[in-house]
Every structure is written in C-alpha cells, then in structure tokens.
C-alpha cells in the first residue's frame, strides 16, 4: 500500500508527545491530571504508542465463536423443541441448565450431537448419570459444567461433603472429557473487581489441579461474565489465557487450549427501562467475542423478571447473529492483537491478578481462604465500593439513576423474583451472593408504585 500521504510527517516519540502535553498543561502535574488509576490498580494513560506493545503471544481460539442458546430442562419435550428451533434459527451451541436427572434421549432428539456444541450445567452431583450421559453423547463437543467448588462458594455448602463431592467427581473426571467448569462468572456478578475475578478464578481452578494432578487440565473449562467496561472486559479474557498458561507451565503442561464460555453480566441489568439491557448485552457480547471467547450466550433483556419466552430469547440470539454475520465478527478473536491500549491493560491486569493469586496460595489456597471468609470479605468490600459509586452517580445505569422515567411501572410485570433471596439455612462458609447493582433502588420504586 502506498505511503505517500504520510511521507511528509516525521515520526514522533512517546517522550516528545508527553513533553508537548506537559507544556499544554501549563504547570499542572501530568501524573495527577491525566493518569487514571482504576479500582483494579491499573494505570491508564492519555495516549499509547508502539512502545506500549507487549508482544505477548496469547493462545486464542483457532476458529470463530459459537452462538449459544441457554435452555432450562424442566419438560424434556419442550426443551428439545426450543433447542431444535434455536439451531434452525442460527444458534450453533446449546446450554442446557439441569436441576435433576432427565430423559436425555428426549431432550436431544433430532439434535446432531457430533456437530452441535452442547453444555450441560448441572446443579446436582450424580456421577453415574453424568457418565451415562457422556457415553450416550460420545462427542468431543460436549461440556459438563460441573463445579463442586463453585457450588460451595455460591451456596455455602458442599453438595454432600468435601470428601464425598470429590469422590463423586473422581469417576466423572476419569470417564468423561470436558467435565469441570470453573465458575468465574460468580465473582463478577457478586461485585469483585476484574483483578479479583482473574485471581479467584485461577486459584479456584488450581484446587482441581492440586487434587487431581496436571492430567485434569485438559478437562477444565471456564465460565465468565462480561460487564460494560468494554476494553477492560476484552483485556480480562485475554489476560486469563495468559494466567492459565502461566499456571500450567508450572505443572509442565504445554500447548493447552483453554475453553471460555462467556455471558453478559447480570450485575448491571435493570428492571426499569429494561430495553436498555439490550444495549448493555450487545456491548458485553462484543467484549466477549473480541476477548477470544469460544462460546457466547447472550442473556435476554427481560431475564431477571420474566420467565423464558420466545421473544426475549429470539432477540438475544439475533444480537449475536448480527454481530457475527452483519458486523463481520465471526473470525474476530485476534482483532485486539497489536492494539497498544488493550495490550497494556491486559498485561497490567495479568500482573495484578498474579500478585493476588500468589497471596492466596501462600495463605493455604482457595478453599482455605473460602473457609476463613477472606475471599468473601474482599468481594464484599469491592461490591460495597461499587454500590457507593452507583449511589453517588459515579456509575451510571440509564433509566435507573439517570434519566429516570417515573411513569415506568414494574410491580405487576414480575413473573420471577428479581432480587437476592434471603436463605435461612445453615452453611459451613459464608456464601458469595450474586446481586444486581440496582436492586435497592428498584425495591424502593416498586414499594412506591400504586396498586
């Protein structure tokens, strides 16, 4: 390509730019005036040049991303109908959420198991059933989203007990392929900072490596949530691939391709002015794609308060189809390579997260820190700070704490309870609760609505 348009311009070094900026500041301090220090401890500069390139090689997916539809299995016939229809309409993957044993032959009828990527998110633990299901599917495209440590972290209890949970998981690991999913999405939806999310997810996964040995690495995959901090979420997913590869190198595991399943966050979704949720999930899905996710599953704009419905699910699926087909993001997993800003914050996030990870390991590991309540305490502190920034309008959710439509009523539209539920059960650890930022304001508004 000809460069004649640029031949009259001399290259300018970063130091020359900084010197020019310093003059224009007229005595104000460059560091205090123009450097942004984030909650993650990352320093963001006002400009970036090729000197900020890190040239870090990230092992990204070789193919584009899968569009995934998430379906609850209550009635196998209905779940199958929705899944088959979703695949006809452009989905290339299905995530089944499973709360009990089900008739998998009915649920998977007319689905090409060999070609379709399938995820089974289990909220129960049954080794015999999972092995039976794995044998039936007999495909490398099937992922079991089983996470006994994630269940402990979120619910405060093991399924049965520490010993029995690992005993149940043992034959699953031995007899099936991608059978452990580390729930990094939990920490994001509970209010953890990005560096905490990375560190806790890494330490969480390391517990499985410690227990089962390095051979289990190929059977571990990860679930993440992407929020609205667009470039940082891209960098977060890329940083995790660096961290995971760094950890596996310590176990002498080479050339491992990590699999990431990503959904938009629920933390910033709102009941009021709910259509704005579509804008949020679009931005977050783009972060997930550009960050190098293997599979992206967009949540419906009304998922917090409506039961699963055809319209909401169709809109969610079409958002991804538009990004993939009309925005040409099908093969976008490497688009952030060479972006000075993204590379800079990626490395900073990885470095900050690695410091937290090492502290956790030095203190006895993730399970020990969960038992001591230290992980929960750190997340609660970060969540509280985020909520205070939201109340002070430093974090904006359009329609909730800015440009509020007071005519918008929601009380009689709630098919699902959209708030954190109080649980009166005894737990062995303090559970980590997923909570939306806008819940307190929404409760107040609903209470003030006329019947």
Buried (B, 14 or more C-beta within 10 A) or exposed (E): EEEEEEEEEEEEEBEEBBEEBBEEEEEEEBEEEBEEEBBBBBEBBEEBBEEBBBEBEBBBBEEBBBBBBBBBBEEBEBBBBBBBBBBEBBBBBBBBBBEEBBEBEEBBBEBEBEEBBBBBBBEEBBBEBBBBBBEEBEBEBBBBBBBBBBBBBBBBBBBEEBEEBBEBBEEBBBBBBBBBBBBBBBBBBBBBBBBBBBBBBBBBBBBBBBBBEEEBBBBBBBBBBBBBBBBBBBBBBBBBBBBBBEBBEEBEBEEBEBBBBBBBBBBBBBBBBBEBBBEBBBBBBBBBBBBBBBBBBBBBBBBBBBEBEEEBBBBBBBBBBEBBEEEEBBEBBEBBBEBBBBBBBBBBBBBBBBEBBEEBBEEEBBBBBBBBEBBBEBBBBBBEEBBEBBEEEEBBBBBBBEEBEEEEEBEEEBEEEBBEEEEEEEEEBBBBBBBBBBBBBBEEBBEEEEE
